[in-house]
Amino acid sequence: MSSNLSSDSQRLIEWSIAIQQIAAPTGAEAARAAWVAAALRDLGYAVEMDDLHNVYACRAGEQRAPALVVSAHTDTVFPAAVDLSVRRDERHHRIFGPGLGDNSLGVAALIWLADVLRAQPAPPVDIWFVANVGEEGNGDLRGMRAAFDRLTATESGAVGAAIVIEGMGLSRIVHQALASRRFRIHVTAPGGHSWSDFGAASAVHLLVQLAADITQLRPPKNPRTTFNIGVIEGGTSVNTIAQHAALELDLRSEEPAALESIVQQVQAIISRYQTVRWQQAGVTVTSAVIGDRPGGAIAADHPLVEAAIASLRGLHIKPQMSMRISSTDANIPLSRSIPAVCIGVTEGGNAHRTDEWIATQPIENGLRHLLGMTQWAAQWLGKASPSHLSA
């Protein structure tokens, strides 16, 4: 590793690679969670893990509430069988590896933060470190939902703010939660042999017609609203009329009303294939919600956002305020009127691809940003009245 990196940066990179080498597809985060729990215990923390494999540790504050939650998700988009080999490009100060930036580096930064804060005087309020599952894909933010259900049900019962860590996106400050709805649409039909049963209803034929109808939707550009058919599957063989077919659909919008509008349009398309005509042909079409990420926001002039802007500028990093809205674990606290921001540790690229990379040089500033934001938020919560915490 380049000698011009600080010892903290070098340690963070080595932790990140160790974490990245443990496969953690959404829904199968147990091994990675166990590694994180062991690392936090080695630092002297009392660690708990829930049934979902969320990992919890707390730096006790001078007062218990309103507590600050600092989190990083442990899951990745990659299947367990993906090659996790890491490649270092010293010339360009980059490291390549699937899931390294999203979100092994974020998890490593969470552990680093816990290490730094344990050696400092007690913060004004409790700081909870949460390594949570289920942020990616069809995880539907279930880890963060469970974490906030758990932490707001404690004796003190108050979480005042949250900082969500992502490995990449150092210059971003996400303070608006992008709402989304995800559906699985399933078609069944009689099927048969492609030659002798020609004319029998095909689940694949009907599904692709339905999908084509969806692609003709024209969502508004303002508020920005999108759709994507990300998965389509079905059939048995090239010479079989398909009995089963399904697709997975992602709908998103900056505004709840616009999201509901496109949801209704999709439901109307589905209903056209649920008529008596298709039922008589032996066709059934069903849909199920497989993801429902709530929206929410704090204003650009909220103290938490202004503190993040000031922190970046103090490090001579220009904040990318155009990237303020996204779908992250911050959706959960924001949807519950708990102030939250999502921040990054370094810059990188090719997220969700096997050639994903992180830049090593900005990491030191990223750690300063994370530590400064955490200390500021704890001080702010220690002084703020309940009315000042509202999102």
Helices and strands as residue ranges (DSSP letters): H 7-20, H 30-42, E 48-49, E 55-59, E 63-73, E 87-89, E 94-96, I 100-104, H 105-118, E 125-132, G 137-139, H 142-151, E 159-168, E 173-174, E 176-177, E 179-188, E 192-193, H 203-215, E 225-234, E 240-241, E 244-253, H 256-272, H 276-280, E 284-293, E 296-297, H 303-314, G 321-323, E 325-326, H 331-335, E 340-346, E 348-349, E 357-359, H 363-383, G 386-389
